[in-house]
Amino acid sequence: MTGTTPSGAPPSAAFVFPGDGAQYPAMTARLVLESQRYGAHLQAASAALQPHTGIELLDLIVAGDDRIDEPGLAEPALFAVQYALARTLQEFGLAPCAVLGHGLGEFAAAVSAGALPLGRAAPLVAGYGTATDERFAELADRTPTAVPRTPYYSSARGRRLSGEVLDGDYWVELRTGPERFEPALADLLLLEEPGTVVEIGPRPVLSGLVEAMGDGRAVCLPVCRSLDAPASALYEVLERVGLGRRADDPITRIVLDAVAEVLAEPGAPIGLDAALRNDLGFDSVMLMRLKFRLEQQIPEVGRIALRDMLEYLVTPGVVADFLRLQLAAAPAVP
């Protein structure tokens, strides 16, 4: 999904990912129930990790199972939540201008930066807290080598990486070397000068430190401001970084609400230029449901055949423009 800030630039923020200790039983369980999109991404992460953990982490999270704090499960569960939160924000159009992870959080940061596929991150994450050093090194050696596509700040090296690859040696260094998160954060705040930093985790851990080190120049928004955060908290973050609905008239509001309802995410900040098929995953059935919901609010839509609307079912903005033209041209009903 795409959107723009008032200046016309795509909304962006620095992403920071906390490390071990941020997890807790039932973390984001409410979000799973309220956001279909978040739940789907958490399921994808859980499925990728299951061969390495022997358990479906999504089931543990939803059930509030205390085993989520056990060695061997805590790290994968936290990574799964971070991955799902970041992917959800990115799909809603929030692009990270830079990423930084604290220890374990670097794996989700690397995935968000396009340097580590989910499937290749899974064995590393699963072995991060429990594998011996010679075994973790073996896992790391199988990791594909890549340079992050997004400015990448390293808690292993305490600075921004400059064309350096994230390879097996890097992940071993992260696990065995000293933690240098604060110097890396200082580097990020100095070089990127982000107006907004979003903490990607199940509860606030880093936000106070980010704002203190930013000396008031950066606002830090935790995606989950509290335990049991609702989907509305996620949407509030999107609104605050400029991904609001931009609904200037009743027809636009009706279209945006209808799109969010078909997605089973009422209240989600849908951008006017989000591609219904490619960005939002609409299929033929969902397009039929959209037309039906529009008919409920604008009865005149019932006079328009779906086949005549198909070429205009591109983005919410195009749909709204089409409906305005159709309603303006419709003859008055005596």
MOHUUR-V997420 format. One record per run of one state. SS is the DSSP state (@ for helix, = for strand, . for the rest). FROM is the first residue (numbers start at 0). LEN is the number of residues. If there is no record, write none. Layout:
ss->SS from->FROM len->LEN
ss->SS from->FROM len->LEN
This chain:
ss->. from->0 len->11
ss->= from->11 len->6
ss->. from->17 len->11
ss->@ from->28 len->6
ss->. from->34 len->1
ss->@ from->35 len->18
ss->. from->53 len->3
ss->@ from->56 len->7
ss->. from->63 len->2
ss->@ from->65 len->4
ss->. from->69 len->4
ss->@ from->73 len->18
ss->. from->91 len->3
ss->= from->94 len->7
ss->. from->101 len->3
ss->@ from->104 len->8
ss->. from->112 len->5
ss->@ from->117 len->11
ss->. from->128 len->4
ss->@ from->132 len->9
ss->. from->141 len->4
ss->= from->145 len->1
ss->. from->146 len->4
ss->= from->150 len->4
ss->. from->154 len->4
ss->= from->158 len->2
ss->. from->160 len->5
ss->= from->165 len->1
ss->. from->166 len->1
ss->@ from->167 len->9
ss->. from->176 len->4
ss->@ from->180 len->12
ss->. from->192 len->3
ss->= from->195 len->4
ss->. from->199 len->7
ss->@ from->206 len->8
ss->. from->214 len->4
ss->= from->218 len->4
ss->. from->222 len->8
ss->@ from->230 len->10
ss->. from->240 len->9
ss->@ from->249 len->13
ss->. from->262 len->12
ss->= from->274 len->1
ss->. from->275 len->8
ss->@ from->283 len->14
ss->. from->297 len->1
ss->@ from->298 len->5
ss->. from->303 len->2
ss->@ from->305 len->7
ss->. from->312 len->2
ss->= from->314 len->1
ss->@ from->315 len->14
ss->. from->329 len->5
